[in-house]
Amino acid sequence: MKSTEAIIETNKKQKEFYNNIRQNFLTRIWAKFRNGILNQVRKNIGVQDQAYLLHKEWFGDLSDKKVLDLGCYAGNYWSIYLAQHARQYIGIDLSDVAIAKLAERLKPYPTASALAVDFLSDEFAEKDFDLIYAYGVLHHFESTPILIDRLNEKLADNGQVISYDPMETSIPIKIIRTIYRPFQTDADWEWPFSKKTLYQYREAFHIIEKHGLLGLSKWIVFVNMLPLSAEKKTRIGKNWHQKDWNNSATSDKALFRCMHLTMLMQKK
């Protein structure tokens, strides 16, 4: 297992990558699939909207909460909403280029700030957060135990973490990622959740609620190639998505078929 110091050194490379994004051919192909075809599928069948709306529900009343928006880049879907409604909002990211853009967007909100800092570094001294929002972030840390310790250190008593991350527990996705990984530009900081990862979070936190996404519904990519009406394809996709969403909340077997996982966790 890497030390905190070693991960911080890796994060310096990650900062440079996100400040000057340069992807090789295969990484660009994967990004095009993920951000193009797969994102369109997510939108069509309601995956993306349902996750975002659930996160807003999980936020609850923010008026008395100190919120950390972890790894928020130049601002994610809910960054400005959090800044508007939280008692105090801090958005952090490795990329100083991205944080400069977020800082501009936060100027109307006197209790909001943006910092270019490594979450694991001693430079980040803020703590006692009631909520840490980590959208697409936790899987960027190679050592889950080190990250968990840091999250617990930064959370207030009964503080909560809302996460959304990719998983590689589905056999087809595991095979694809294993083949792709040697050619992946950002492989040093891309660690999709394994079964072990979930078990580590389950041991460390109270998992209040969780949902898997793109389990059965990931196969709608191939259904879309069939000579069916757009309405029927969408209906099939939405039905499969709801099965994934509902079944993964209580069944690890259903969850581990999924490509993505969102969780509401509370400090023990």
NORCORDA-V417732 format. One record per helix or strand. SS is the DSSP state (2 for helix, 1 for strand). FROM is the first residue (numbers start at 1). TO is the last residue. Records with the same first field share a line. If there is no record, write none. Layout:
SS->FROM-TO  FROM-TO
//
This chain:
2->4-19  25-45  47-59  79-85  96-105  138-140  144-154  171-181  187-189  195-204  216-223  230-248  252-255
1->66-70  88-93  112-116  129-135  155-167  193-193  205-213  260-267
//
